[in-house]
Amino acid sequence: MKLSKMHIKTLREVPAEAEIASHILLLRTGMIRKLASGIYGFMPFGWRSIRKIEEIIRQEMDAAGGQEIHMSAIQPSELWEESGRWFAYGPELWRVKDRNGRDFCLGPTHEEIFTDIIRNDVSSYRQLPMNLYQIQTKYRDEARPRFGLMRSREFIMKDAYSFDKDKEGLDKSYDDMYKAYEKIFTRCGLTFRPVEADTGAIGGSNSHEFTALSEVGESEIAYCESCSMAATTEKAECVDAPAEDAEMLPLEEVHTPGTKTIEEVAGFLGVDESRTIKALLFVTYDEEMKENGYVCAFIRGDRELNMIKLVNALNIPEHSIEFADEAKIGEATGCVGGFTGPIGLHDCKIVVDSELVGLKNLCAGANKEDHHVKNVNYGRDYDGDIVCDLKLLKEGDACPVCGAPVKHARGIEVGQVFKLGTKYSEAMKAIYKDENQKDQLIVMGCYGIGVTRTLAAVVEQHHDENGIIWPMSVAPYHVIITLVKPEDEEQAAAAEKIYEELIRAGVEVMLDDRKERPGVKFKDADLLGIPVRITVGKRAGEGIVEYKLRREEEKSEKTIEDAIKDAIALVNAEK
């Protein structure tokens, strides 16, 4: 393609709304165009890279036995009500009505649709296993869209669903998809780490998230260099402090004026924060978003609460719980803002971190203004309705597998795989007849890749101060020919020769034949990040051109023939 004929608009200035490299560079290169908050369109350059990623996905999904279909993005509410997710999915579900008042949603995912297909089309064990996938636009009504394609309200996703006879079949399908994902993200040029993850609103028994490592990523992972443990911090288990064998001392109420925080009360009493109990109060809501009771969670004072673990312990959707106003609920539960403790609370569900069970003689709020209680012990002084791990695994904490200190890293979630089991098949009655003609529930898996987010992740990992540095596999073009002086007949002829020969060799090439200053062309070439640049300049008449790889600083002079040969060889080796 000749650049003079291309629809492309590059920007010299950094857009004010853009905060991270991928958002800045995708806007500056003219690859994406903002329509509204969290909604972007793709211009020619950007769409070419999206199609490259999609093609890699298709190749690996097909090789793993997947069959591509394409379903509607508009889904009837009846199917979501049947699965129980019409409420459970929460406010991110983009709900719409037709002219007759019938409820629909813009699909954020397609578990219900695919389950409906299979329950209507599959009746015998002979038809299983099966894997269906699609690449389609999805919608989530994000409260705070940010970072361009990283967290948007409209995005392209590949979602796949496996259907098996039993758990063993699911294990194999899951493993096949896991390996396919490793190949996909490797081919896209990403540095990534698969980690255990929470199943969230999709559900199921087990999940792994594929995280592209990046400091700007919203996903935080914990990993151990001494063993194979790796998980999102939402999922990672924590090791409780060793149980103490000390004698339980008598309760002692102490006057602690103005000490509402853990730090303040620990300092006032001269104790370590680990010897205190932290209280966190919440209100929950039912399906109609009406108040449905109170929850008080207790953890060690120096720990942080993991909200996902709390939501899972309560078995409620994440959106149906929020921090409570202590002053508002004090009369109902007996709590006192800043001085809430586990003794004497009533009319609320008490969730206790498992670590507190084994610790002795801790300090907690007295549910009395300006007072705390010393020597509080689980079992003697209070009990929990639920006791489980509620802690956030922090950097330096003991690995739950081997005990070594864990490390943290940030990343971008680009894909996730789930073992759904019979969650949807049971709710929607997706059954098959086994070898003995008995009805059995179909066992399902779910596998998603964020196509547009993968594009953003690639740019985050592959750029410098001058622009994008595309991996060959997903670059919009492989080679850019920079024609220094289009009006020079020798240069123009040489550029045209290189252009035509590369095209005949199957290389995707663009020719910058614009009547612009050379400096502008070089800046644009760096900004656009095309892997190979061939500059046709003053030595064209001698058959000599400049050859440079975008990822390297060095440039060299080559004959036209060698430049063509080397470019073809590199493209074929890396695309």
C-alpha positions in Angstrom: 0.0 0.0 0.0 1.3 3.5 -0.8 1.1 5.8 2.1 0.0 8.7 -0.1 -3.2 6.8 -0.8 -3.8 5.5 2.8 -6.3 6.8 5.2 -4.0 7.5 8.1 -3.7 10.4 10.5 -0.8 10.5 13.0 -0.7 12.9 15.9 2.4 14.7 17.2 0.9 15.6 20.5 -0.1 13.3 23.3 -3.9 13.2 23.7 -4.9 14.7 27.1 -7.2 11.7 27.9 -4.5 9.1 27.4 -2.4 8.0 30.5 -0.6 4.8 29.4 1.7 4.0 26.5 -0.7 1.8 24.6 -3.6 4.3 24.7 -1.2 7.1 23.7 0.4 5.3 20.9 -2.8 3.7 19.4 -4.3 7.2 19.3 -1.2 8.9 18.0 -0.7 6.3 15.2 -4.3 6.8 14.2 -5.0 3.0 14.8 -8.1 3.7 17.0 -10.7 6.4 17.0 -12.7 7.4 20.1 -16.5 7.6 19.7 -17.5 7.9 23.3 -16.2 7.0 26.7 -14.9 3.4 26.5 -16.0 3.0 22.9 -13.5 3.0 20.1 -13.5 2.3 16.4 -10.6 0.8 14.4 -9.0 2.6 11.5 -7.2 0.8 8.7 -3.9 0.4 10.5 -5.4 -0.8 13.7 -7.9 -3.1 12.0 -5.1 -4.9 10.2 -3.4 -5.8 13.5 -6.7 -6.9 15.0 -7.2 -9.2 12.1 -3.7 -10.6 12.5 -4.4 -11.5 16.2 -7.7 -13.0 15.2 -6.1 -15.1 12.6 -3.5 -16.5 15.0 -6.4 -17.3 17.4 -8.3 -19.1 14.6 -5.3 -21.1 13.6 -4.6 -22.4 17.1 -8.3 -22.9 18.0 -8.9 -24.9 14.8 -5.7 -26.9 15.4 -7.0 -27.8 18.9 -10.3 -29.0 17.5 -12.5 -25.9 17.8 -15.2 -25.1 15.4 -16.0 -21.4 14.7 -19.5 -20.1 14.7 -21.0 -16.6 15.1 -23.9 -15.8 17.4 -25.9 -12.6 17.9 -24.6 -10.0 20.4 -28.2 -9.4 21.4 -29.4 -12.0 23.9 -32.9 -12.5 25.3 -33.3 -12.1 29.1 -35.1 -15.4 29.4 -31.9 -17.4 28.9 -30.0 -15.3 31.5 -32.9 -15.7 34.0 -32.8 -19.5 33.4 -29.1 -19.6 34.3 -29.6 -17.3 37.2 -27.3 -14.6 35.9 -29.7 -11.9 35.0 -29.2 -10.5 38.5 -26.0 -12.1 39.5 -24.0 -10.5 36.7 -24.7 -7.1 38.0 -24.8 -3.5 36.6 -22.1 -4.2 34.0 -24.7 -6.2 32.1 -25.9 -3.9 29.4 -29.7 -4.3 29.5 -32.0 -3.0 26.7 -35.7 -3.3 25.8 -37.2 -3.7 22.4 -40.3 -1.7 21.2 -42.6 -4.3 22.9 -40.9 -3.9 26.2 -39.1 -7.3 26.1 -35.8 -7.5 27.9 -32.6 -8.2 26.2 -28.9 -7.7 26.9 -25.8 -6.9 24.9 -23.8 -10.0 25.5 -20.7 -9.6 27.7 -20.2 -13.4 27.3 -22.1 -16.2 25.7 -22.4 -19.2 28.1 -26.2 -19.2 28.0 -26.4 -19.0 24.2 -23.9 -21.8 23.6 -25.6 -24.0 26.3 -28.9 -23.4 24.6 -27.4 -24.5 21.2 -26.0 -27.7 22.7 -29.1 -28.7 24.6 -31.1 -28.5 21.4 -28.6 -30.1 19.1 -26.8 -32.8 21.2 -28.7 -35.8 22.5 -26.1 -38.7 22.5 -22.7 -39.4 24.0 -21.6 -40.1 20.4 -21.8 -36.4 19.7 -19.3 -35.5 22.4 -16.8 -34.0 23.0 -17.4 -30.7 21.1 -15.7 -27.3 21.2 -17.4 -24.3 19.6 -15.9 -20.8 19.5 -16.6 -17.3 18.1 -14.8 -14.0 17.7 -17.3 -11.3 18.3 -18.0 -7.8 19.7 -18.9 -7.9 23.4 -20.3 -5.3 25.7 -19.9 -4.4 29.4 -21.2 -1.2 30.9 -18.1 -0.3 32.8 -18.6 2.3 35.5 -15.1 3.7 34.9 -13.8 3.0 31.4 -10.0 3.8 31.3 -6.8 3.2 29.6 -8.2 3.0 26.1 -8.7 -0.6 25.0 -7.6 -1.9 28.4 -10.9 -1.4 30.0 -13.6 -0.4 27.5 -17.3 -0.8 27.2 -17.2 -2.4 23.7 -14.5 -4.9 22.8 -13.7 -7.8 20.6 -13.4 -11.2 22.4 -12.9 -14.8 21.4 -15.0 -17.0 23.6 -15.0 -20.8 23.3 -17.0 -23.5 25.1 -16.2 -27.2 25.4 -18.8 -29.9 26.0 -17.8 -33.2 27.4 -19.3 -36.4 28.8 -17.6 -36.3 32.2 -15.0 -34.6 34.3 -12.1 -36.5 32.7 -13.2 -35.2 29.3 -13.3 -31.7 30.7 -9.8 -32.0 32.1 -8.5 -32.9 28.6 -10.4 -30.1 26.9 -9.2 -27.6 29.5 -5.6 -28.8 29.0 -5.9 -28.5 25.2 -7.2 -24.9 25.5 -4.5 -24.1 28.0 -1.8 -25.2 25.6 -3.5 -23.5 22.7 -3.5 -20.2 24.7 0.2 -20.6 25.4 0.8 -20.9 21.7 -1.5 -17.9 20.8 0.1 -15.4 23.2 3.6 -16.6 22.3 2.9 -16.0 18.7 1.5 -12.6 19.4 4.9 -11.7 21.0 3.7 -11.4 24.6 5.6 -12.1 27.7 3.0 -13.7 29.9 2.3 -15.8 33.0 -0.6 -18.2 33.5 -1.9 -18.0 37.1 -4.7 -19.4 39.1 -7.6 -17.1 39.2 -11.1 -16.5 40.7 -14.0 -17.6 38.5 -16.0 -14.4 39.2 -19.4 -13.9 37.6 -18.8 -16.8 35.0 -18.5 -19.3 37.8 -17.1 -22.9 37.8 -14.6 -24.8 39.9 -11.3 -23.8 38.5 -9.7 -21.1 36.4 -6.4 -19.8 35.1 -5.8 -16.3 33.9 -3.2 -15.5 31.2 -1.5 -12.3 32.3 0.7 -10.2 30.1 3.3 -8.7 32.4 3.1 -4.9 32.6 3.4 -2.3 35.3 0.2 -0.6 34.1 -1.9 -3.7 34.3 -4.9 -3.8 36.5 -4.3 -7.5 37.4 -2.0 -8.1 40.4 -0.4 -11.5 40.7 1.5 -13.3 43.4 4.1 -15.8 42.5 6.9 -17.9 44.1 10.3 -18.3 42.6 11.0 -21.3 44.8 8.0 -23.4 43.4 5.3 -23.2 40.8 2.8 -21.2 42.8 1.3 -18.4 40.8 -2.2 -16.8 41.3 -4.0 -13.5 41.1 -4.0 -11.9 44.5 -7.8 -12.3 44.5 -7.4 -16.1 44.3 -4.1 -16.6 46.2 -4.4 -18.5 49.5 -2.7 -17.2 52.6 -0.9 -19.0 55.3 -2.3 -18.5 58.8 0.1 -17.5 61.6 0.9 -20.5 63.8 -1.8 -21.2 66.5 -0.8 -20.0 69.9 -0.8 -22.2 73.0 -1.0 -19.3 75.5 -3.4 -19.1 78.4 -6.6 -17.1 77.8 -6.5 -14.0 80.0 -9.5 -12.3 81.4 -11.2 -9.6 79.3 -10.1 -6.1 80.1 -12.0 -3.0 78.9 -9.7 0.0 78.4 -10.3 3.6 77.7 -8.9 4.5 74.3 -10.0 8.1 73.5 -9.9 9.1 69.8 -8.2 5.9 68.6 -10.4 4.9 65.7 -7.8 3.3 63.5 -5.7 0.2 64.0 -2.5 2.3 63.9 -3.9 4.7 66.5 -5.1 2.0 69.0 -1.9 -0.1 68.6 0.2 3.0 69.3 -2.0 4.0 72.3 -1.8 0.6 73.9 1.8 0.0 72.9 1.2 -3.3 71.0 1.9 -4.5 67.5 -0.8 -4.1 65.0 -0.8 -7.9 64.6 -2.2 -8.2 68.1 -5.4 -6.3 67.2 -8.6 -7.3 65.4 -9.8 -5.2 62.5 -13.6 -4.9 61.9 -15.1 -4.1 58.5 -18.9 -3.6 58.2 -21.0 -4.2 55.0 -24.5 -4.0 53.9 -25.8 -6.6 51.4 -28.6 -6.3 48.8 -31.2 -8.7 47.3 -32.0 -9.2 43.6 -34.2 -6.0 43.7 -31.2 -4.1 45.2 -33.0 -3.7 48.5 -31.1 -4.0 51.8 -30.8 -7.7 52.7 -28.8 -7.7 56.0 -25.5 -6.7 57.4 -22.1 -8.5 57.5 -19.1 -7.8 59.7 -15.8 -9.3 58.7 -12.9 -9.6 61.2 -9.2 -10.0 60.3 -5.9 -9.5 62.1 -5.2 -5.8 62.4 -2.1 -5.7 60.1 -3.9 -7.7 57.4 -5.9 -6.5 54.4 -9.3 -7.9 53.6 -9.6 -9.7 50.2 -13.1 -8.7 49.0 -13.3 -11.5 46.5 -12.7 -14.1 49.2 -15.5 -12.4 51.3 -17.9 -12.4 48.4 -17.2 -16.1 47.7 -17.6 -17.0 51.4 -21.0 -15.3 51.4 -21.9 -16.9 48.0 -23.3 -13.6 46.7 -22.6 -11.5 43.6 -19.8 -9.0 43.9 -22.1 -6.1 43.2 -24.6 -6.9 46.0 -22.3 -5.8 48.8 -20.8 -2.5 49.8 -19.3 -0.9 52.9 -21.9 0.1 55.4 -22.4 3.4 57.2 -21.5 2.4 60.8 -23.5 5.3 62.3 -26.5 4.2 60.3 -26.4 0.5 61.3 -25.2 1.0 64.8 -28.6 0.7 66.4 -29.4 -2.5 64.4 -26.2 -4.3 65.1 -24.6 -2.8 68.2 -21.5 -1.6 66.4 -19.9 1.8 67.2 -18.0 3.6 64.4 -14.3 3.2 64.9 -14.7 1.0 68.0 -16.5 -2.0 66.5 -15.5 -5.4 67.8 -16.9 -9.0 67.7 -18.2 -9.1 71.3 -21.9 -8.3 71.6 -22.7 -7.7 67.9 -26.1 -8.9 66.9 -28.4 -9.1 63.8 -25.5 -9.4 61.4 -23.6 -12.2 59.8 -20.1 -12.5 61.3 -17.3 -13.7 59.0 -14.0 -14.4 60.8 -10.7 -14.9 59.2 -9.3 -18.4 60.0 -6.1 -16.9 61.4 -8.0 -15.4 64.3 -9.2 -18.8 65.6 -5.7 -19.8 66.7 -4.5 -16.4 68.1 -4.8 -15.6 71.8 -5.5 -12.4 73.8 -6.0 -9.9 71.0 -7.3 -6.3 71.3 -10.6 -5.4 69.6 -13.2 -2.6 69.7 -15.6 -2.7 72.6 -18.6 -1.5 70.7 -18.5 1.5 73.0 -17.3 5.0 72.2 -13.6 5.5 73.0 -13.2 2.0 74.4 -11.4 -1.2 73.4 -11.2 -4.7 74.9 -8.0 -6.6 75.6 -7.6 -10.3 75.7 -10.3 -11.2 73.2 -10.3 -14.9 72.2 -12.2 -16.7 69.6 -14.5 -19.5 70.9 -14.7 -18.0 74.4 -15.7 -14.4 73.7 -17.1 -14.6 70.2 -17.9 -17.0 67.3 -18.2 -16.7 63.6 -21.1 -17.7 61.3 -18.4 -18.3 58.7 -14.7 -19.0 59.3 -12.4 -19.0 56.3 -9.4 -17.3 54.7 -10.2 -13.7 54.1 -6.7 -12.3 53.8 -5.0 -10.6 50.9 -1.6 -12.3 50.1 0.9 -9.5 50.3 4.4 -9.4 48.9 6.8 -11.1 51.3 4.1 -13.3 52.9 4.8 -17.0 53.0 4.0 -19.0 49.9 1.0 -21.3 50.6 2.8 -24.2 48.8 6.4 -24.1 50.0 6.7 -21.3 52.6 9.2 -19.1 50.7 8.4 -15.3 50.5 6.1 -14.5 47.6 6.6 -11.8 45.1 4.1 -9.5 43.3 3.9 -8.4 39.7 1.3 -6.5 37.7 -0.1 -7.5 34.4 -2.9 -7.2 31.8 -5.4 -10.0 31.7 -5.5 -11.1 28.1 -7.2 -14.5 28.5 -8.9 -16.8 31.0 -9.9 -20.4 31.0 -12.6 -21.9 33.2 -13.8 -25.3 34.3 -17.6 -24.7 34.4 -18.6 -28.2 35.2 -22.3 -28.5 35.2 -23.1 -25.0 36.4 -25.0 -24.1 33.2 -26.0 -27.5 32.0 -27.8 -28.2 35.3 -29.6 -24.8 35.4 -30.6 -25.0 31.7 -31.1 -28.8 31.5 -28.4 -29.6 28.9 -28.3 -33.4 29.0 -27.2 -36.3 26.8 -27.9 -40.0 26.9 -25.0 -42.2 27.9 -24.1 -45.7 26.6 -26.8 -47.1 28.8 -29.4 -44.6 27.5 -29.4 -42.8 30.9 -29.7 -39.0 31.1 -26.4 -37.3 32.1 -25.5 -33.6 32.5 -23.1 -32.2 29.9 -19.8 -31.0 31.5 -18.6 -27.7 30.2 -15.6 -25.5 30.0 -15.3 -21.8 28.9 -12.3 -20.1 27.3 -12.0 -16.4 26.6 -9.4 -14.1 24.9 -9.6 -10.3 24.8 -8.6 -9.6 21.2 -8.6 -5.8 21.6 -7.0 -6.0 25.0 -4.3 -8.3 23.5 -3.5 -5.5 21.0 -3.1 -3.0 23.8 -0.9 -5.5 25.7 1.4 -6.0 22.7 1.9 -2.2 22.4 2.5 -1.9 26.2 5.3 -4.5 26.0 6.7 -3.4 22.6 7.4 0.3 22.4 10.0 3.0 23.1 10.1 6.8 23.4 9.7 7.1 19.6 6.7 4.8 19.0 5.5 1.2 18.7 7.9 -1.7 17.9 5.6 -4.3 16.4 6.4 -8.1 16.6 6.3 -9.3 13.0 3.3 -11.6 13.6 0.9 -8.8 14.5 2.4 -5.8 12.7 0.0 -4.0 10.4 2.7 -4.2 7.7 6.0 -6.0 7.6 8.1 -3.5 5.7 8.0 0.2 5.2 9.9 1.7 2.2 10.8 5.3 3.0 11.3 7.2 -0.3 13.4 10.3 0.6 12.7 12.3 -2.6 9.7 11.1 -4.6 10.5 13.6 -7.4 13.9 11.9 -8.0 13.4 9.5 -10.8 16.2 7.1 -9.8 14.9 7.0 -6.2 11.3 6.5 -7.3 12.2 3.7 -9.7 14.3 1.9 -7.0 11.5 2.2 -4.4 9.0 0.9 -6.9 11.2 -2.1 -7.7 11.6 -3.0 -4.1 7.9 -2.5 -3.5 6.8 -4.7 -6.4 9.3 -7.5 -5.6 8.3 -7.6 -1.9 4.6 -7.8 -2.8 5.3 -10.7 -5.2 7.1 -12.5 -2.4 4.0 -12.2 -0.2 5.4 -9.5 2.1 3.0 -6.9 3.4 4.7 -3.6 2.4 3.9 0.1 2.5 5.6 2.7 0.5 6.0 6.1 2.0 5.8 8.1 -1.2 4.4 11.3 0.4 5.9 14.6 -0.5 7.0 15.3 3.0 10.3 16.2 4.6 12.5 13.1 5.3 12.5 13.9 9.0 8.7 13.7 9.1 8.8 10.3 7.3 11.4 8.9 9.6 9.5 10.0 12.7 6.3 8.5 11.3 8.1 5.2 10.5 9.3 5.0 14.1 5.9 5.9 15.5 4.1 3.4 13.3 6.6 0.7 14.4 6.8 -1.3 11.2 9.5 -4.0 11.8 11.7 -3.4 8.7 12.5 0.0 7.2 14.2 0.3 3.8 15.2 3.8 3.0 15.7 4.7 -0.6 17.9 7.9 -0.8 20.8 9.5 -2.6 22.6 6.2 -3.4 19.6 4.7 -5.1 21.3 5.2 -8.5 24.2 3.0 -7.3 21.7 0.3 -6.3 22.4 1.0 -2.5 19.7 1.5 0.2 19.6 1.8 3.9 18.3 -1.2 5.9 17.1 -1.0 9.5 15.1 -3.1 11.9 12.8 -1.1 14.2 13.8 -3.1 17.2 17.5 -2.3 16.7 19.5 0.9 16.8 22.0 -0.1 14.1 21.4 0.5 10.4 23.4 -0.6 7.4 23.7 -0.1 3.7 22.8 -2.9 1.4 22.4 -3.5 -2.2 18.8 -3.4 -3.3 18.9 -7.2 -4.0 20.2 -8.0 -0.6 17.7 -5.7 1.2 14.9 -7.5 -0.6 16.3 -10.9 0.1 17.0 -10.2 3.8 13.5 -8.6 4.3 11.8 -11.6 2.8 13.8 -14.1 4.9 13.1 -12.2 8.1 9.4 -11.8 7.4 9.1 -15.5 6.6 10.9 -16.5 9.7 9.0 -14.3 12.1 5.5 -13.7 10.8 
